[in-house]
Amino acid sequence: MSNSSINIPVITIDGPTASGKGTVARIVAEKLHFHYLDSGALYRLTALSVLRSNIKIEDVGQIASIASHLPCRFADSRIFLADEDVSDAIRKEEVGIMASKVAAIPEVRKALVSLQTGFRKAPGLVGDGRDMGTVIFPDAILKVFLTASADIRAQRRYKQLMEKGIPANIDSLRNDLIERDLRDTQRKESPLVPAKDALTLDTSHLGIDETVERILDWFAQRSKN
């Protein structure tokens, strides 16, 4: 990290799959006119490349190499792999499942660190993921950990998929979320845990607007100190 970036404020929003962190982080960034980092997209981009290349999950070297040289860019709320818009492709369930497996590989996580820290630019950054506050931006001015019950998260994911016309089974989604939680929390490298100084917010019964306002209030309080 360069000395000039140290004073650039960062808000990290971590949490399990379908906790609402992506939607919330994007809105918070828009309201503050900050840059936005969807770190999960980087793992999904890596997973998509792995699936397309028919690389086995055991081939750690090749997967880490893919992560190190991701030709990705974010523009106008769309995500590109080279010149291809893969915004919808990376949201497919098979890509999400592979992303969870890829994210458990220490070499992949290390390969993506510098790419993620490079998003820290003025006037500020809101980053969402699973280790934003614990590993990538440990000096963030505000660290938030969003959570929600597996049932609520399965309902949210089911609704998202139905709106996109993607068939899904809510029981399968719930089981998949529980399996992902287990992988994410028990992996050796950067497990999914709240940072020691994170503020935890259960969104099971909170709407998006209420969650966003709570985080903006917390940020305003931290900024005064």
C-alpha positions as CSV (number, residue, x, y, z in Angstrom):
1,M,0.0,0.0,0.0
2,S,1.4,3.4,-0.9
3,N,1.7,6.1,1.7
4,S,-0.8,8.3,-0.3
5,S,-3.5,5.7,0.0
6,I,-3.3,5.2,3.8
7,N,-5.6,8.2,4.5
8,I,-8.2,7.1,1.9
9,P,-11.2,5.9,4.0
10,V,-12.4,2.4,3.5
11,I,-15.6,0.7,4.6
12,T,-15.6,-3.1,4.6
13,I,-18.7,-5.1,4.5
14,D,-18.2,-8.8,5.1
15,G,-20.6,-11.7,5.5
16,P,-21.8,-15.1,4.2
17,T,-23.4,-15.7,0.8
18,A,-26.7,-14.0,0.3
19,S,-26.5,-11.9,3.4
20,G,-27.2,-8.8,1.3
21,K,-23.7,-7.4,1.5
22,G,-23.3,-6.8,-2.2
23,T,-26.5,-4.8,-2.6
24,V,-25.9,-2.9,0.6
25,A,-22.2,-2.1,-0.2
26,R,-23.1,-0.9,-3.7
27,I,-25.7,1.5,-2.4
28,V,-23.5,2.8,0.4
29,A,-20.8,3.5,-2.1
30,E,-23.2,5.3,-4.4
31,K,-24.5,7.5,-1.6
32,L,-21.0,8.4,-0.4
33,H,-19.7,8.7,-4.0
34,F,-17.0,6.2,-3.1
35,H,-15.5,3.5,-5.3
36,Y,-16.9,0.0,-5.0
37,L,-15.1,-3.4,-4.8
38,D,-17.1,-6.6,-5.2
39,S,-14.3,-9.0,-4.1
40,G,-16.6,-12.0,-4.6
41,A,-16.7,-11.2,-8.3
42,L,-12.9,-11.7,-8.5
43,Y,-13.3,-15.3,-7.2
44,R,-16.3,-15.9,-9.5
45,L,-14.2,-14.6,-12.5
46,T,-11.5,-17.0,-11.5
47,A,-14.0,-19.8,-11.1
48,L,-15.6,-19.1,-14.5
49,S,-12.2,-19.2,-16.1
50,V,-11.4,-22.5,-14.4
51,L,-14.7,-24.1,-15.5
52,R,-14.3,-22.9,-19.1
53,S,-10.7,-24.3,-19.2
54,N,-11.8,-27.6,-17.7
55,I,-9.1,-27.3,-15.0
56,K,-9.4,-29.7,-12.1
57,I,-9.7,-28.1,-8.6
58,E,-6.6,-30.1,-7.6
59,D,-4.5,-28.2,-10.1
60,V,-3.6,-25.4,-7.7
61,G,-0.8,-24.0,-9.7
62,Q,-2.9,-23.3,-12.8
63,I,-5.8,-21.9,-10.8
64,A,-3.4,-19.5,-9.0
65,S,-1.9,-18.5,-12.3
66,I,-5.4,-17.6,-13.6
67,A,-6.1,-15.5,-10.5
68,S,-2.8,-13.7,-10.9
69,H,-3.5,-12.6,-14.5
70,L,-7.2,-11.9,-14.5
71,P,-8.0,-9.6,-17.4
72,C,-10.9,-8.1,-15.6
73,R,-12.5,-4.7,-15.4
74,F,-15.6,-3.1,-13.8
75,A,-17.5,-0.5,-15.8
76,D,-21.1,0.9,-15.4
77,S,-22.1,-1.8,-12.9
78,R,-21.0,-4.5,-15.4
79,I,-18.2,-7.0,-15.0
80,F,-15.9,-7.8,-17.9
81,L,-13.5,-10.7,-18.5
82,A,-11.2,-9.4,-21.2
83,D,-13.8,-7.8,-23.5
84,E,-16.7,-10.1,-22.6
85,D,-19.5,-8.9,-20.4
86,V,-19.8,-11.8,-17.9
87,S,-22.0,-10.0,-15.3
88,D,-24.7,-12.6,-15.6
89,A,-22.5,-15.6,-16.3
90,I,-20.6,-15.3,-13.0
91,R,-23.8,-15.3,-11.0
92,K,-24.8,-18.8,-12.1
93,E,-25.0,-21.3,-9.3
94,E,-22.3,-23.7,-10.7
95,V,-19.9,-20.7,-10.8
96,G,-20.8,-19.8,-7.3
97,I,-20.1,-23.3,-6.0
98,M,-16.8,-23.4,-7.9
99,A,-15.9,-19.9,-6.5
100,S,-16.4,-21.2,-3.0
101,K,-13.9,-24.0,-3.7
102,V,-11.4,-21.8,-5.4
103,A,-11.6,-19.3,-2.6
104,A,-10.4,-22.0,-0.2
105,I,-7.1,-22.3,-2.0
106,P,-4.4,-20.2,-0.2
107,E,-2.4,-19.5,-3.3
108,V,-5.5,-18.0,-5.0
109,R,-6.3,-15.7,-2.1
110,K,-2.7,-14.5,-2.0
111,A,-2.7,-13.9,-5.8
112,L,-5.8,-11.7,-5.5
113,V,-4.6,-9.5,-2.6
114,S,-2.8,-6.9,-4.6
115,L,-5.6,-6.7,-7.2
116,Q,-8.0,-5.9,-4.4
117,T,-5.9,-3.3,-2.5
118,G,-5.5,-1.5,-5.8
119,F,-9.1,-0.5,-5.7
120,R,-8.4,1.9,-2.8
121,K,-8.6,5.3,-4.5
122,A,-9.9,8.7,-3.5
123,P,-12.4,9.8,-2.3
124,G,-12.9,6.4,-0.7
125,L,-13.8,2.7,-1.1
126,V,-16.6,0.4,0.0
127,G,-15.5,-3.2,-0.3
128,D,-17.6,-6.3,0.2
129,G,-16.5,-9.9,0.6
130,R,-15.5,-12.4,3.3
131,D,-12.1,-11.1,4.4
132,M,-12.2,-7.4,3.6
133,G,-11.9,-6.3,7.2
134,T,-9.7,-9.1,8.5
135,V,-7.1,-9.4,5.7
136,I,-7.4,-6.9,2.8
137,F,-8.2,-3.7,4.6
138,P,-7.4,-4.3,8.3
139,D,-7.1,-0.5,8.8
140,A,-10.6,0.3,7.5
141,I,-12.3,3.1,9.3
142,L,-15.5,1.1,9.5
143,K,-15.8,-2.7,9.4
144,V,-19.3,-4.2,9.2
145,F,-20.2,-7.9,9.3
146,L,-23.6,-8.7,7.9
147,T,-25.4,-11.9,8.7
148,A,-28.8,-13.6,8.3
149,S,-30.3,-17.0,8.9
150,A,-29.8,-19.7,6.3
151,D,-33.6,-19.8,5.7
152,I,-33.8,-16.1,5.0
153,R,-30.7,-16.2,2.8
154,A,-32.1,-19.1,0.8
155,Q,-35.3,-17.2,0.2
156,R,-33.4,-14.1,-1.0
157,R,-31.3,-16.2,-3.4
158,Y,-34.4,-18.0,-4.7
159,K,-36.1,-14.7,-5.4
160,Q,-33.1,-13.3,-7.2
161,L,-32.8,-16.4,-9.4
162,M,-36.6,-16.4,-10.2
163,E,-36.5,-12.8,-11.2
164,K,-33.7,-13.6,-13.6
165,G,-35.7,-16.6,-15.0
166,I,-33.2,-19.1,-13.6
167,P,-34.9,-22.3,-12.2
168,A,-34.0,-23.1,-8.6
169,N,-35.0,-25.3,-5.7
170,I,-35.1,-23.5,-2.4
171,D,-34.2,-26.6,-0.4
172,S,-31.1,-27.2,-2.6
173,L,-30.2,-23.5,-2.2
174,R,-30.5,-23.7,1.6
175,N,-28.3,-26.8,1.7
176,D,-25.8,-25.3,-0.6
177,L,-25.6,-22.1,1.5
178,I,-25.0,-24.2,4.6
179,E,-22.2,-26.1,2.8
180,R,-20.6,-22.9,1.6
181,D,-20.8,-21.4,5.1
182,L,-18.9,-24.5,6.4
183,R,-16.2,-24.2,3.7
184,D,-15.8,-20.5,4.2
185,T,-15.6,-20.5,8.0
186,Q,-13.4,-23.6,8.3
187,R,-10.8,-22.9,5.6
188,K,-7.3,-22.3,6.9
189,E,-6.6,-19.2,4.7
190,S,-8.7,-16.1,5.5
191,P,-11.7,-17.9,7.1
192,L,-15.0,-16.1,7.2
193,V,-15.1,-14.5,10.6
194,P,-15.9,-11.0,11.8
195,A,-13.0,-8.7,12.4
196,K,-12.4,-8.1,16.1
197,D,-13.4,-4.5,15.7
198,A,-16.3,-5.1,13.3
199,L,-19.9,-4.1,14.0
200,T,-22.2,-7.1,13.4
201,L,-25.6,-6.5,11.9
202,D,-28.2,-9.3,11.5
203,T,-30.3,-8.4,8.4
204,S,-32.8,-11.3,8.8
205,H,-35.6,-8.8,9.5
206,L,-34.1,-5.6,8.1
207,G,-34.8,-4.1,4.7
208,I,-32.1,-2.8,2.4
209,D,-32.8,0.8,3.1
210,E,-32.7,0.4,6.9
211,T,-29.4,-1.6,6.7
212,V,-27.9,1.1,4.5
213,E,-28.9,3.9,6.8
214,R,-27.5,2.0,9.8
215,I,-24.1,1.7,8.1
216,L,-24.1,5.4,6.9
217,D,-24.8,6.4,10.5
218,W,-22.0,4.3,11.8
219,F,-19.6,5.8,9.2
220,A,-20.7,9.4,10.1
221,Q,-19.9,8.6,13.7
222,R,-16.5,7.2,12.9
223,S,-15.6,10.1,10.6
224,K,-16.2,12.6,13.5
225,N,-13.6,10.8,15.7
